[in-house]
Amino acid sequence: TYWLAHELFRLTQAGSMAQMREIMGRITNGKEAMLHPEDPLPFLMVHHWHVPLLLLKALWHGKEWVRIDFNIGKLVEVGGD
């Protein structure tokens, strides 16, 4: 089981072809945690509704953040967990 957004980020950080093959193998042979053909709505809502709203809220309130944690569905703020 994997989170697609997390694995795509890992691809950008891969330091070797072996790491890239490992990540691609996980994506092609594993199971995405939220994406199910019979009900794609949760996957789509997290990536195209929930996260953009978090970013807008942080922008609106002037909060700094370090990264988006798709696993827990929140922005990791500067000095936060």
C-alpha beads as a LAMMPS data file, in Angstrom:
LAMMPS data file: protein, C-alpha beads

81 atoms
80 bonds

1 atom types
1 bond types

-500.0 500.0 xlo xhi
-500.0 500.0 ylo yhi
-500.0 500.0 zlo zhi

Masses

1 110.0

Atoms # bond

1 1 1 0.000 0.000 0.000
2 1 1 1.308 3.428 -0.893
3 1 1 0.200 7.062 -1.258
4 1 1 0.589 8.195 -4.871
5 1 1 1.455 11.808 -4.036
6 1 1 4.141 10.645 -1.612
7 1 1 5.666 8.230 -4.110
8 1 1 5.689 10.875 -6.850
9 1 1 7.542 13.195 -4.476
10 1 1 10.003 10.403 -3.710
11 1 1 10.652 10.088 -7.449
12 1 1 11.810 13.692 -7.518
13 1 1 14.223 12.942 -4.665
14 1 1 15.592 9.637 -6.007
15 1 1 19.360 9.653 -6.131
16 1 1 19.857 6.706 -8.463
17 1 1 18.177 4.687 -11.181
18 1 1 17.867 1.807 -8.703
19 1 1 15.824 4.009 -6.347
20 1 1 13.668 5.182 -9.246
21 1 1 13.020 1.568 -10.318
22 1 1 12.115 0.637 -6.741
23 1 1 9.595 3.482 -6.503
24 1 1 8.129 2.749 -9.933
25 1 1 7.827 -0.917 -8.972
26 1 1 5.880 0.054 -5.864
27 1 1 3.562 2.266 -7.931
28 1 1 2.959 -0.297 -10.689
29 1 1 2.687 -3.392 -8.471
30 1 1 1.338 -1.977 -5.207
31 1 1 -2.042 -0.676 -4.134
32 1 1 -2.774 3.038 -3.801
33 1 1 -4.259 3.699 -0.364
34 1 1 -7.266 5.788 -1.445
35 1 1 -7.755 5.280 -5.182
36 1 1 -10.347 2.628 -5.942
37 1 1 -11.910 2.340 -9.417
38 1 1 -15.388 1.831 -7.964
39 1 1 -15.111 4.979 -5.805
40 1 1 -12.430 7.478 -6.914
41 1 1 -14.062 10.417 -5.080
42 1 1 -12.006 10.235 -1.828
43 1 1 -8.753 10.250 -3.832
44 1 1 -9.916 13.145 -5.991
45 1 1 -11.262 15.176 -3.077
46 1 1 -8.066 14.952 -1.031
47 1 1 -5.830 16.037 -3.884
48 1 1 -8.127 18.497 -5.655
49 1 1 -10.245 19.954 -2.851
50 1 1 -8.871 19.377 0.653
51 1 1 -5.200 20.207 0.029
52 1 1 -5.918 23.322 -2.076
53 1 1 -8.211 24.567 0.711
54 1 1 -5.431 24.012 3.252
55 1 1 -3.057 26.029 1.069
56 1 1 -5.568 28.846 0.650
57 1 1 -6.232 28.937 4.392
58 1 1 -2.490 29.148 5.142
59 1 1 -2.089 31.900 2.561
60 1 1 -5.072 33.816 3.911
61 1 1 -3.791 33.665 7.498
62 1 1 -0.153 34.237 6.534
63 1 1 1.038 30.939 8.010
64 1 1 4.335 29.512 6.860
65 1 1 4.511 25.826 6.082
66 1 1 7.277 23.374 5.278
67 1 1 5.507 20.623 3.359
68 1 1 2.201 18.990 2.624
69 1 1 1.729 15.692 4.435
70 1 1 -0.785 13.773 2.350
71 1 1 -0.697 10.846 4.777
72 1 1 -2.323 12.861 7.549
73 1 1 -4.002 15.471 5.350
74 1 1 -2.396 18.621 6.700
75 1 1 0.264 21.225 6.112
76 1 1 3.302 20.830 8.315
77 1 1 3.946 24.328 9.629
78 1 1 7.319 25.867 10.450
79 1 1 8.266 24.681 13.936
80 1 1 5.373 22.209 13.929
81 1 1 5.268 18.435 13.984

Bonds

1 1 1 2
2 1 2 3
3 1 3 4
4 1 4 5
5 1 5 6
6 1 6 7
7 1 7 8
8 1 8 9
9 1 9 10
10 1 10 11
11 1 11 12
12 1 12 13
13 1 13 14
14 1 14 15
15 1 15 16
16 1 16 17
17 1 17 18
18 1 18 19
19 1 19 20
20 1 20 21
21 1 21 22
22 1 22 23
23 1 23 24
24 1 24 25
25 1 25 26
26 1 26 27
27 1 27 28
28 1 28 29
29 1 29 30
30 1 30 31
31 1 31 32
32 1 32 33
33 1 33 34
34 1 34 35
35 1 35 36
36 1 36 37
37 1 37 38
38 1 38 39
39 1 39 40
40 1 40 41
41 1 41 42
42 1 42 43
43 1 43 44
44 1 44 45
45 1 45 46
46 1 46 47
47 1 47 48
48 1 48 49
49 1 49 50
50 1 50 51
51 1 51 52
52 1 52 53
53 1 53 54
54 1 54 55
55 1 55 56
56 1 56 57
57 1 57 58
58 1 58 59
59 1 59 60
60 1 60 61
61 1 61 62
62 1 62 63
63 1 63 64
64 1 64 65
65 1 65 66
66 1 66 67
67 1 67 68
68 1 68 69
69 1 69 70
70 1 70 71
71 1 71 72
72 1 72 73
73 1 73 74
74 1 74 75
75 1 75 76
76 1 76 77
77 1 77 78
78 1 78 79
79 1 79 80
80 1 80 81
